[in-house]
Amino acid sequence: MNLSIRQQFLTVPNLLSMLRLALVPVFLTLLINEQFVLAICTLALASLTDFLDGYFARKWNQITRLGQLLDPAADRLYIFSTLVGLAYVGQIPAWIVAVIFARDAMLAIAYVILANFGYGPLPVHYLGKTATFALLYSFPLLLMAKIWIGAAPVLMPLAWAFALWGVGLYWWAGFVYLRQVREVVKNSRKNSLG
């Protein structure tokens, strides 16, 4: 769909994505101040806007380049803010934060390489979407375990299962993305020589 930047901003899906982005600092503030119930509610609202922006974009044929950039940016910011907040309140160890940040630092370098060859970000792979889903599913479970201590013996193993699967898939998706970057660079060099 070819819309001007202004028109792209004014589509319902992109407005929902921007609302989701605006909720990131609200969520992080609530999390750091240990207002876990409100933090979970904010995360649930953000998840609802994530679902609705994709639904409306497909239903109304309002899939835009801006939306393709906003959606994963919002997901990353929620992952980062949740990791920082959960580490701050002592709910997760620092190593999990480092592992996830390291993967995104590696991909940031790949984005620079792509940009040097005139390409933007490559399409999101289903492994990345699954990893993001697993991570974003584990975080509310970790918070609920902190709130409802009696349910913690059930919630914590479930939360950590999603978290560890999410981290594994997150890295796997990162390596798939790096392979795609290598192919793009290789083909770009081949085309420039030929």
N, C-alpha and C positions, 0 to 999 in steps of 0.2 A: 504494500500500500504506500503510494507516494504522497506524503503530506509534508508541509513545511514543518520546521522545528516547533513553531508556535502551535500549529494544529496538532502535532503529535503530543505536546504537553496537555492539550485540552481534551484528549480522549479519556473516556471513563477508565479503561485499564491502566493508563499511565498516571492518572490522578490517584487511583488506588495504590499504585506502586510508590508514588511520592508520599502518600499517607503512611505507608509501611515504613519508608525511610525516616519520616518525621517521628515515628514511634520508637526508633532505635535509642535515642538518648533518654527518652522517658523510661523505657524498659531497663536500660542499664542503671539509671538512677534508682529505680525501685529495687533492683536486684542488689546493688551495693548497700543500700540502706536496709536490706533484709526485710523488705515488704514483699515477701514471696508470693502471697496470694494475688496481690495486685500485679506483680511481675508476670505471673502465669496468665492472668486475664489479659494483660497487654500482649503477651506472646500469642495467645489464642486469637485475639483480634487481628494481629499481624498475619497469622496463618490464614485467617478467613479472607483478608484482603489479597493474599497471595493466590489463593484458590480462585477468588472472584475475578482478579485481573486477567488470569489465563482463560477463564471461562468466557468472559465478555470479549476478550481479544479475538478468540476463535469464533464465537457466535456472531459478532458484529463485523467480522473481518477487519479488525483494528490492530493487527499485528504490525508493529512499527519497529524501526531500528532502535529508537529511544527505549521502547519497552524491552527489547532484547538486551539492552545494556542495564536498565534499571533493575530488572528482576534478579539477575544473579548478583548485582551489587548489593541489593537489599539482603539477599540470603547470606552473603559473606559478612556483612555488617552485623547481622543477628548472630551468626556463628561466633564472630570475634567478640562482640559485646557479651555474649553469654559465657564464653570461655573466660574472659577477663573477670566478669562478675562472679562466676562460680569459683574461680581460683581465689579471688579476693575474700570471699566468705568461707574459704576452706573446704568447699564441697568437692573439688577435684584437685588432683596433684598438678604441679607446674609442668611436668613432662608432657602431659597431653596437650597443653597449650603450645608448648614448643614444637611438638610434632606437627600440629595443624598449621601453625604459623610458618614452619619451615617449608611445607608443601606449597603454600601460597606465595612465599618468597621465590621459590623455584619457578612457579608459573609466571610471576611478575617479570622475571628475566625473559621467559619465553614470549611474553607480550611485547617486550622491547624488541626482541629479534624479529617477530612478525611485523611490527611497525616499521622496522628498518627495510623490510622487503615490500612495504606498501600494503600490508594486510592488517585488518582489524582482528578482533578475537574470533576464533573459530567457533563453530556451533557447539553447543553444550552436548556432551555425551550422556547417554542414559545412566552410565556408571556414576557420573558426577551428580546427577539428579537423585539417584538412589542413595548415594553417600550423604548428600545434603539432607534428604528426608530422614535418614537414620540418625544423623547428628541432631537435627532439630526435633526429633521425636524423643531422643534421650534426655535432652535438657529439661523439659517440663517434668519428666519422671524423676530426675535428680532433685528438682525443686520440691516436688510432692513428697519425696522421701524425707526431705528436711522438715516439711510442715507436719506431715502425718507420721510421726515416729513409729506408731504401731504397725503401719503398713510398710515400713522401710525394709523388713526382711524379704518382702515380695518385690517392692519397687526398685530397690538398689540393684539386684542381679539383672533385672529386666533393663534398667537404665544403662548399666555398664555393658550389657550385651549389645544394645543398639549403639552405644558410644564406640565400642571397640570395632564392631562391624563397620560403622560409619568411618572411622579413621582408616581402616584397611581399604575400604572402597574409595575413600577420598584420595589416598595415595595411588591406588590402581588407576583411577580416572586421570590423575595427574600424569602418570607414565603414558597412558593412551594419548593424552593431549600432547605430550612432548614428542611422541612418535608422529603425530599429525603435523606438528610444527616442523620436524625434520623433513617430512615428505614435501611440505609446502616450500621450504627453503631449497631443497634438492631440485624440485620441479622449476622453481623460479630461476635458479642458476642455469639449469638446462635450457630453459626458454630464452634466457638472455644471451647464451652462447650460440644457440641455434637460430 
